[in-house]
Amino acid sequence: MRPLPLFLPLLLTFTSCSTDSTSNADDAASFYPLETGNRWYYSNFHYLTGYDTARLTLMECAGRTLLNGTSYAMIVRKERPYGDTAGAPFAAMDTVYYRTAGSRLYRFVRDYGLPAEMCAGDFALASGETYSFTLPDGQEWRWTVTVGRPNDDERSFSFDVPNAVDEEHTETYRRGVGPVSIDYSYGPRWRLERFETKE
């Protein structure tokens, strides 16, 4: 099956989610700080060599933009060309759009031909709780998400389509930092090496 686009899964129709009102402890903004200038550097996993710290993927908050009248943070993914060393410049690959509201993280996408705002995570749900969604791709795959709380300062989201293969993945967020790891069953894995804030 076609995997969800990297970086962060897309949630369309979902059930058993909390409302946008939340306590500060579950505020999505505290788990994904979307201030302009923030940067996340990730090493990429290869099944032969492990995590490659010499060729990092950079995610950078490049500002905000209005989409359908709503303000979103622009997260630009940048990578070095294959074969280049740590000194090579980063090249922009794509841009994704996020906003937070209460306990929820939202993303605006056009990946599946239908511009829409998706709920990409709910940080107020308890460990073991699940919710479901369907992507607007015409294939009606029903995704199930299981929430985890490794500790008070981390939340994980494990995504699965029952009776399908190679689409499972887990994303983990850390309070005050953002996404710290993304693990896909079919191969791609990212691990946070460093987080930088704009001074």
Protein Blocks (a to p, Z undefined) as FASTA:
>chain_A
ZZdddedjadfbdehiacfbdcfklgmklmmccbehiacddddddfklopafkbccdddd
ebdcdeehiacdddddddddehiafkbccddfbdcddddehjbccdddfklopacdddfb
dfkbcehiacdddddehnopacddddddfblkbccdddddehiahkaccddddehibpfb
dcdfklpacddfbdcddZZ
